[in-house]
Structure formats: C-alpha cells, structure tokens
Amino acid sequence: MSRDPIRKVVIVGGGTAGWMAAAVLSEFFKGMLTVELIESDDIGTVGVGEATIPQIRLFTGLLGIDEAEMLSATRGTFKLGIQFSDWGRLDDTYMHAFGAIGRKLGSLDFHHYWLKARAVGQASSLWKYSLNETAAVANRFSHLDNVPDMHLGGLVYAYHFDAALFAKYLRGYSERRGVRRREGKVVDVAIGKENGFIEAVTLEGGKRVGGDLFIDCTGFRGLLIEDALETGYEDWSLWLPCDRAVAVPTAHSGPMRPYTTARALDCGWQWRIPLQHRVGNGHVYASQYMSDDEAVSVLLDNVQGETLDEPRLLKFKTGRRKKFWNRNCVALGLASGFMEPLESTSIHLIQTGISRLLEYFPRKGFEQVDIDEYNRRCTWEFERIRDFLILHYHANQRDDSQFWIDRRELPVPTELHRRTDLFLANGRIHREFDELFTEAAWLQVMVGQGILPAGWHPLADRIDEGQMGRFLTSIQTIIAATVDKLPGHEDYVKKYCAAPD
C-alpha cells in the first residue's frame, strides 16, 4: 500500500460544487498538490440553489472570505429562516426559523415549559419566543450576536445569493491560489485494469488529463462516479416523489424579505427567494400527478412581479449514490445524490462532503477503511435529512388533493416514526451526534404541522403557573423590544453589501 502523498487532484465539472471544492483544496493544500478543474462553457449548471443554511458561514469563514464583498458580488441578502404555508392545512403558516426558541430554564429546554403553559392557556404562539421569526416577519435585520444581559442568543442567519455568481466568485478565489481551469468536455475516462481506479480523462481534441484523486462534480449524470465506475443509485422517490421543478426569475414586487418562502400547492410546492436584483421562484412537483405544462402554468399563475426569463425545466430523482467515494473518485453536489431544496440543504451537503474529504484525505494507497467511514457518515447524513423532508409531507391534514392524501398515508422510515412517537408522548427530541437539524428545527416543523405532545418533561412542574407566566412573558417582551430597534432588512443590505448596478 503506497504511502506516497497525493500530488494532483482533478475536478471534473465546475458550478457551485466544483469551485467550492477547488477553493478549499487550494487553501488547505497550498504548495502541497496541484488542483486542476475541467469545465465547459457549453454545459450549463443547474444553478438554482440560491438559499443556504447558517453552516455556510463556517465555509466562508474557513476560507477567510469577506462577507460583505461576497454578498455584493453574488447579489446576496440575509436569510433568517423558511416560512411554510399550507403544509399542515390550507391557510396554515409557520416558520422554521434559525436559532433558538426561547431559552433554557435550568437544564430543561424551553419547549417543555411552553407545552405546559399551552395546556393551561398561558402560552402565545411558539414563534413569539423566537427572535429570528419575530425579526423575519417584521422585515428587520442586523448583525446581532446576542441580546445583552438577557441570556438570549442573537440572530442566526444564512444567505440568499445567485448560485452562478457564487461559483464565479469562488473561481476567482481559487485561481488566485493556483487552481488551473481547463476548458473542455470529457469524452472518455481511462480505468486501470488492475485496480479499477480512474487514471485519466480525455477531452475533445484528444488532450489527456491524468491525476491521483478525481472529484466528480458533473451533476445528475455522474460522469465519473456512475458512467465510468457504475456505482449505483438508491432511489427514494417512494417517500419523496417530486421529480421535477420549473424555475423562473421575477422582478421585485414588494419588500426584500429576510426569509425563504415555501408554499405547498396541489402536487408539490413553490419556492420564493429574494435576491438584491431579482426574486428566484420555482415549482417542485411530482410528474405522476401533474404534467409539465400544468406545472409551468401553476408557477406563472402564482409568482409575484414581472417574469424576467422563460421558465426552465429540471428533472431529477431523489436519492443518493450507493457510494459517495468509490475507488479514487469522490462525488460532490448533484453527482452524489439529490434531495429537493425544501430545507436548502443542497449547498450544505457539498460543504460537508468537502469537510469529510479533508478529514479523510488519502495518500496514493487509498486506505479502504477511510473510504468506508467517509461513505458511512455521508449515508447517515443523507438519510437524516431525507427523514426531515419526509416529515413535512407526511404530517399533513390536507384532503384537497390525492397527492397530499397519499403522502400522509404512506408508511415512513423507521427512524422518523421513532422520532415522532417520542415527541408525541412527552415532547422529547433527541439529536443524534452531529446531525444537521437541531432540536429547535424538529420542534418547529412538528408543532407547525400539528404534531402536539400529550405531555411534557416532569421537571417543568417545578414552577407554578404564576412563575411560568412571568418567565414566558419576559422572553416575549425582550424579543419584541429587541426587534423594534433593528433596522429594516432592505436598508441594512443597501448599507452593508449593496451590489453594483
């Protein structure tokens, strides 16, 4: 088994995934290896992943990226959460807001006190105790790390940005650190006869590009991981049957809101993502319930503002590769799998794939135990995100379309069933290891869609109703007063990170 170091990494495909990988490798392995990225201007990217989650700030911080500069270059805005409409019942609305709900009292999470207070009619809506949600619906934002002297955390935020411009920004970052971009289309992949490893790719015109480690960022096709290595794909469309999306940008027609919206429709849902220069819109749907023409018509009937381009159709299959790392090839982005952007996890999964690659970065010997652990952890993360998305569909009380009835009646994965049962009994939420979604995230979706526990933790009974009322009222009052002092979101964006005209 060779202990020689990797000398050259070849990334096939650009877009968000390719340039994120190039940026990280060029920063962390500066002077240690060569990074070459192959992409073709003739091959488009999906480029609709415009909403992120707070972990994106770990990525930009790790690379020393200036936030204001990046947001200006990508026409970005701030995101405090995702507002869901019509998911539990028609006319219901709730938000999956980032950050905490209320605050702990002693060792016990806030929501147990809220559940007890709700049972006796003392509690307001759960979201009145969320700083993020209160600021979001008021269209206010500022950098706020904490609420001084009040034992409350500050605003937790992510970004909305133009994904194509983000890739362009990272390309500049990477090329300044020595990454070589090669224009071209891959027409052949050379596989070694002895070990089945990828030895090189051949471009149109005959140029052969060899390397030690190959990263597949070729999108849904999976040119290396699937076409060349025949890794296989695990299909999750039984639980998540939406397999198409149609997207269209529109001009602004109202305030620049600091949150994404996800509105449930008859056979899927519609997103709305406000950027500085436009609004991104899309309709995710299941083709077995609705035709493409119908889906386009539904989207155009529901968007706000003038459309700026023709609707664009995307086809996909929810699921994952059976291996994310196979031999000397690692798949990132759409090449590794796909889950609809309901919770803005696409870019995050690129980020964690890169992070794990750094953790298990190989030598030329490619220890199988490292590859197996990488695949185990990626599989576990994909499955937990899958379950969280299924929860949105399964926990509905809608009877206005067959699509929603079918989603409710379909049995869910065992792990999701265990979680909902645990919560239903006494409001218990257990977060496993380093899984993505926090207790507050599970709480908001379950309560928002009508899953309400029969009880609460016995420790909540330590305080009487008078103490309970004062505790809850104080949090709500502090949050309201804090939000009142925040500037408007659009004004803050213009002052902090305005994009050039």
C-alpha positions in Angstrom: 0.0 0.0 0.0 1.6 3.2 -1.2 2.2 5.9 1.4 3.2 8.5 -1.2 1.2 11.7 -1.0 -1.5 12.7 -3.5 0.1 15.1 -5.9 -2.7 16.0 -8.3 -6.4 16.4 -7.9 -8.6 16.6 -11.0 -12.1 18.1 -10.5 -14.4 17.4 -13.4 -17.2 19.9 -13.5 -17.5 23.4 -12.2 -20.6 25.1 -10.8 -21.0 25.5 -7.1 -19.7 22.1 -6.2 -16.6 22.2 -8.3 -15.5 25.6 -7.3 -16.3 25.1 -3.6 -14.0 22.0 -3.7 -11.3 23.9 -5.6 -11.4 26.8 -3.2 -11.0 24.6 -0.1 -8.2 22.4 -1.6 -6.3 25.3 -2.9 -6.4 27.0 0.5 -5.6 24.0 2.7 -3.1 22.2 0.5 -1.3 25.3 -0.7 2.0 24.2 -2.2 1.4 20.5 -1.5 -0.6 19.4 -4.5 -1.9 20.6 -7.9 -5.6 21.2 -8.5 -7.0 21.2 -12.0 -10.7 21.9 -12.7 -12.2 20.9 -16.1 -15.4 22.5 -17.2 -17.1 23.5 -20.4 -18.9 26.8 -21.1 -21.2 24.8 -23.4 -22.5 22.7 -20.5 -24.9 24.6 -18.2 -25.2 24.2 -14.5 -28.4 23.7 -12.5 -27.7 26.9 -10.6 -31.0 27.3 -8.7 -29.5 26.5 -5.3 -29.9 30.1 -4.1 -30.8 29.6 -0.5 -28.5 28.4 2.2 -28.5 27.5 5.9 -26.3 29.0 8.7 -23.5 26.5 8.3 -22.5 28.2 5.0 -20.9 30.9 7.3 -18.5 28.2 8.6 -17.4 27.6 5.0 -16.9 31.3 4.1 -15.2 31.9 7.5 -12.8 29.0 7.0 -11.7 30.5 3.7 -11.4 34.0 5.1 -13.9 35.3 2.7 -15.1 38.9 3.3 -18.9 38.6 3.9 -19.9 42.0 2.6 -17.7 41.6 -0.5 -19.1 38.2 -1.3 -22.7 39.2 -0.8 -22.2 42.3 -3.0 -20.6 40.1 -5.8 -23.4 37.5 -5.6 -26.3 40.0 -5.2 -26.9 38.3 -1.9 -29.3 39.0 1.0 -29.8 37.7 4.5 -31.9 34.7 5.5 -33.4 34.1 9.0 -35.5 31.1 8.2 -38.0 29.4 5.9 -41.7 30.2 6.0 -44.0 27.3 5.2 -47.6 27.9 4.0 -50.4 25.4 3.5 -48.3 22.4 4.6 -50.3 21.2 7.6 -53.6 22.5 6.5 -54.7 25.1 3.9 -54.2 28.6 5.2 -51.8 27.4 7.9 -48.4 29.2 8.1 -45.4 28.6 10.3 -41.7 29.3 10.1 -38.6 27.1 10.5 -36.6 29.9 12.0 -32.9 29.6 12.6 -31.6 29.9 16.2 -33.2 29.0 19.5 -36.8 29.1 20.6 -36.9 30.9 24.0 -34.2 29.8 26.4 -33.5 27.0 28.8 -34.5 27.3 32.4 -32.2 25.2 34.4 -31.3 22.1 32.4 -34.6 21.9 30.7 -35.3 23.0 27.1 -37.8 25.9 26.7 -40.4 24.0 24.8 -41.3 21.8 27.8 -42.4 24.9 29.7 -44.2 26.1 26.7 -46.1 22.9 26.3 -47.2 23.0 30.0 -48.2 26.7 29.7 -50.1 25.9 26.5 -52.1 23.2 28.2 -53.4 25.8 30.7 -53.9 28.6 28.2 -50.9 30.7 29.3 -48.7 30.5 26.2 -48.6 32.5 23.0 -47.7 31.0 19.6 -44.4 29.1 19.8 -42.8 31.6 17.4 -43.5 34.6 19.6 -40.5 33.3 21.6 -38.2 33.2 18.5 -36.0 36.2 17.9 -35.4 35.1 14.3 -39.0 34.6 13.4 -40.1 37.9 15.0 -37.4 39.8 13.1 -38.2 38.0 9.9 -41.9 38.7 9.7 -41.1 42.4 10.7 -38.6 42.5 7.7 -35.8 43.6 10.0 -32.2 42.5 10.2 -28.8 43.5 11.7 -25.7 41.6 12.8 -26.6 40.7 16.4 -24.6 38.1 18.3 -26.6 38.2 21.4 -29.2 40.2 23.4 -27.1 41.9 26.0 -27.6 40.8 29.6 -30.7 38.8 28.8 -29.3 35.3 28.4 -30.7 35.2 24.8 -28.7 34.4 21.7 -28.8 36.8 18.8 -29.9 36.5 15.2 -28.7 33.3 13.5 -28.6 33.8 9.7 -27.7 32.4 6.4 -27.7 33.8 2.8 -29.7 34.1 -0.3 -27.4 34.5 -3.3 -27.1 33.9 -7.0 -25.6 30.4 -7.2 -23.9 31.1 -10.6 -22.3 34.3 -9.2 -21.2 32.4 -6.1 -19.4 29.9 -8.3 -17.8 32.7 -10.3 -16.7 34.4 -7.0 -15.1 31.1 -5.8 -13.4 30.6 -9.2 -11.6 33.9 -8.8 -10.7 32.9 -5.2 -9.4 29.5 -6.4 -7.4 30.8 -9.4 -5.6 33.3 -7.3 -4.4 30.4 -5.2 -3.1 28.4 -8.1 -6.1 26.3 -9.3 -5.9 25.7 -13.1 -9.1 25.8 -15.0 -9.2 23.8 -18.3 -12.0 24.5 -20.8 -13.2 21.3 -22.4 -15.7 18.4 -22.5 -14.7 14.9 -21.2 -15.3 12.3 -23.9 -13.5 9.3 -22.3 -12.5 8.0 -18.9 -9.5 5.7 -18.6 -9.9 3.0 -16.0 -6.9 1.0 -14.7 -7.1 -2.8 -15.4 -5.6 -3.9 -12.2 -7.3 -1.8 -9.5 -10.2 -0.2 -11.4 -9.1 3.3 -10.5 -9.5 6.3 -12.8 -6.2 7.0 -14.4 -7.1 9.9 -16.7 -9.9 11.7 -18.6 -9.7 12.6 -22.3 -11.1 15.8 -23.6 -12.5 16.7 -27.0 -9.5 17.3 -29.2 -7.5 14.4 -27.6 -6.0 16.1 -24.5 -5.4 13.6 -21.8 -5.6 14.8 -18.1 -4.3 12.4 -15.5 -4.4 12.6 -11.7 -4.3 10.8 -8.4 -7.7 11.8 -7.0 -10.7 12.7 -9.1 -13.7 14.7 -7.9 -17.0 14.3 -9.8 -19.0 17.5 -10.0 -20.7 16.7 -13.2 -24.3 17.0 -11.9 -27.1 14.5 -12.2 -25.3 12.4 -14.8 -22.3 11.5 -12.6 -19.9 11.1 -15.5 -17.2 9.6 -13.3 -18.9 8.1 -10.3 -21.7 6.4 -12.3 -20.9 6.3 -16.1 -17.3 5.2 -15.5 -17.4 3.4 -12.2 -21.0 2.1 -12.2 -21.5 2.9 -8.5 -25.3 2.6 -8.4 -28.1 4.8 -7.1 -30.5 4.3 -4.2 -33.9 5.7 -5.2 -36.0 7.5 -2.5 -38.9 8.6 -4.7 -41.3 6.3 -2.9 -41.2 8.7 0.0 -40.3 11.9 -1.9 -42.0 11.5 -5.3 -41.4 15.1 -6.6 -39.1 14.6 -9.5 -39.3 17.8 -11.5 -39.0 21.5 -11.0 -39.7 24.5 -13.1 -37.9 27.8 -12.2 -38.3 31.4 -13.3 -36.9 34.7 -12.0 -39.1 37.7 -11.4 -38.6 41.4 -10.6 -39.2 42.6 -7.1 -42.8 43.4 -6.4 -42.6 44.1 -2.7 -40.2 44.3 0.3 -37.0 42.3 0.2 -37.9 39.7 2.9 -35.2 38.1 5.0 -36.5 34.6 4.6 -37.3 32.0 2.0 -40.9 31.0 1.4 -42.2 27.5 0.6 -45.9 27.3 -0.2 -47.5 23.9 -0.6 -49.5 23.5 -3.8 -51.8 20.7 -5.1 -49.0 18.4 -6.2 -45.8 19.8 -4.7 -44.7 23.3 -3.6 -43.3 26.6 -4.7 -40.2 28.5 -3.5 -39.6 32.2 -3.4 -36.1 33.5 -2.7 -35.4 37.3 -2.7 -32.0 38.5 -4.0 -30.9 42.1 -4.5 -31.5 42.2 -8.2 -34.4 39.7 -8.6 -36.5 37.1 -7.0 -35.9 33.4 -7.6 -39.1 31.3 -8.0 -39.7 27.6 -8.6 -42.4 24.9 -8.6 -41.3 21.5 -7.4 -43.8 18.8 -8.3 -44.4 15.1 -9.0 -44.9 14.3 -12.7 -47.1 11.3 -11.9 -49.7 13.8 -10.6 -49.2 16.8 -12.9 -47.9 17.4 -16.4 -45.0 19.8 -17.2 -47.4 22.2 -18.9 -49.7 22.3 -15.9 -46.7 22.9 -13.6 -45.5 25.8 -15.7 -49.0 27.3 -15.7 -49.3 26.9 -11.9 -46.0 28.6 -11.3 -46.7 31.6 -13.6 -50.2 32.0 -12.0 -48.6 32.2 -8.5 -45.5 34.3 -9.0 -45.4 37.9 -7.9 -43.8 40.5 -10.2 -42.8 40.6 -13.9 -41.0 37.4 -15.1 -37.5 38.1 -16.4 -36.9 34.9 -18.4 -38.6 31.9 -19.8 -39.4 29.1 -17.3 -36.7 26.4 -17.0 -37.5 22.7 -16.5 -35.4 20.4 -14.4 -35.7 16.7 -14.0 -34.3 14.7 -11.1 -34.7 11.6 -9.0 -34.5 11.9 -5.2 -31.9 9.6 -3.7 -28.2 9.1 -3.3 -25.2 7.2 -4.8 -24.7 3.8 -3.2 -21.1 5.1 -2.6 -20.1 8.7 -2.4 -16.4 7.7 -2.6 -15.6 4.8 -5.0 -12.0 3.9 -5.5 -10.2 7.1 -6.3 -13.3 9.2 -7.1 -15.4 11.3 -4.7 -18.7 12.7 -5.9 -20.0 16.1 -4.7 -23.1 18.0 -5.4 -25.7 16.6 -7.7 -23.3 13.8 -8.7 -23.5 12.4 -5.2 -27.3 12.5 -4.9 -30.3 14.8 -4.8 -32.9 15.9 -2.3 -35.3 18.6 -3.2 -34.4 22.1 -1.9 -37.2 22.2 0.7 -34.8 22.9 3.5 -32.0 24.5 1.5 -29.6 21.6 2.1 -28.0 21.2 -1.4 -25.1 23.5 -0.8 -24.7 22.3 2.7 -24.2 18.7 1.5 -21.5 19.9 -0.8 -19.9 21.6 2.1 -20.0 18.6 4.4 -18.7 16.3 1.6 -15.7 18.6 1.2 -15.2 18.8 5.0 -15.2 15.0 5.3 -12.8 14.7 2.4 -10.4 17.0 4.2 -10.8 14.8 7.3 -10.1 11.5 5.4 -7.9 12.9 2.7 -6.0 10.0 1.3 -2.5 9.1 0.3 -1.9 7.3 -3.0 -2.7 4.0 -1.3 -6.3 4.9 -0.7 -7.0 3.0 2.6 -10.3 1.3 2.2 -11.2 1.8 5.9 -11.1 5.6 5.4 -13.3 5.3 2.3 -15.8 3.1 4.1 -16.0 5.6 7.0 -16.5 8.5 4.7 -19.3 6.7 2.9 -20.9 5.6 6.2 -21.0 9.2 7.5 -22.3 10.7 4.3 -25.0 8.0 4.1 -26.1 8.7 7.7 -26.4 12.4 7.0 -28.3 12.0 3.7 -30.8 9.7 5.5 -31.4 12.0 8.4 -32.1 14.9 6.0 -34.3 12.7 3.9 -36.4 11.9 7.1 -36.7 15.5 7.9 -38.0 16.3 4.5 -40.5 13.4 4.6 -41.8 14.8 7.9 -43.1 17.9 6.0 -45.1 15.8 3.6 -46.3 13.1 6.0 -47.5 15.4 8.8 -50.4 16.9 6.8 -54.1 17.0 7.3 -55.0 18.1 3.8 -57.7 16.3 1.8 -57.9 18.6 -1.2 -55.7 16.5 -3.5 -54.7 12.9 -3.9 -51.0 13.9 -3.7 -51.4 15.0 -0.1 -53.6 12.1 0.9 -51.0 9.7 -0.5 -48.2 11.4 1.4 -50.0 11.1 4.7 -51.0 7.5 4.3 -47.6 6.2 3.1 -45.6 4.5 5.9 -42.4 6.4 6.9 -38.9 5.2 7.6 -38.5 3.5 11.0 -36.2 6.3 12.4 -38.7 9.0 11.6 -41.5 7.0 13.1 -39.5 6.6 16.3 -38.8 10.4 16.5 -42.4 11.4 16.0 -43.6 8.9 18.6 -41.1 10.1 21.1 -42.2 13.7 20.6 -45.9 12.8 20.8 -45.6 11.2 24.2 -43.9 13.8 26.2 -42.2 16.3 23.9 -38.9 14.7 23.8 -36.5 15.5 20.9 -33.2 13.7 20.7 -30.5 14.9 18.3 -28.1 12.2 17.2 -24.4 13.0 17.2 -23.6 15.8 14.6 -26.8 15.5 12.6 -27.8 18.7 10.7 -31.2 19.6 12.1 -31.3 20.8 15.7 -34.0 20.2 18.3 -35.4 23.6 17.5 -35.8 22.7 13.9 -37.6 19.4 14.6 -39.8 21.2 17.2 -40.9 23.9 14.7 -41.8 21.6 11.9 -43.7 19.1 14.2 -45.6 21.8 16.0 -46.1 23.8 12.8 -47.8 20.8 11.1 -49.9 19.8 14.0 -47.9 17.2 15.9 -48.5 18.2 19.5 -47.4 16.1 22.5 -49.8 14.8 25.1 -47.3 15.8 27.9 -44.0 17.4 28.8 -41.0 16.7 30.9 -41.8 16.4 34.7 -39.1 19.0 35.5 -41.4 21.6 34.0 -43.7 21.1 37.0 -41.0 22.7 39.3 -42.5 26.1 38.7 -46.1 27.2 39.3 -48.4 28.9 36.8 -47.5 32.4 38.1 -43.8 31.8 37.6 -44.5 30.2 34.3 -46.4 33.2 33.0 -43.7 35.7 34.1 -41.0 33.6 32.5 -42.7 33.4 29.1 -43.9 37.0 29.2 -40.4 38.2 29.9 -38.9 36.4 26.9 -41.6 37.6 24.6 -41.2 41.2 25.8 -37.5 41.2 25.4 -37.7 39.8 21.9 -40.3 42.3 20.8 -38.3 45.2 22.2 -35.1 44.0 20.6 -36.7 43.6 17.1 -38.2 47.1 17.4 -34.6 48.5 17.5 -33.4 46.7 14.4 -33.1 48.4 11.0 -35.2 47.3 8.0 -33.7 44.4 6.2 -33.6 46.1 2.8 -32.0 49.2 4.3 -29.3 47.1 6.0 -28.5 45.3 2.8 -28.1 48.5 0.9 -25.8 50.0 3.5 -23.7 46.8 4.2 -23.4 44.9 0.9 -25.1 46.7 -1.9 -24.4 45.1 -5.3 -23.1 47.3 -8.1 -25.8 48.4 -10.6 
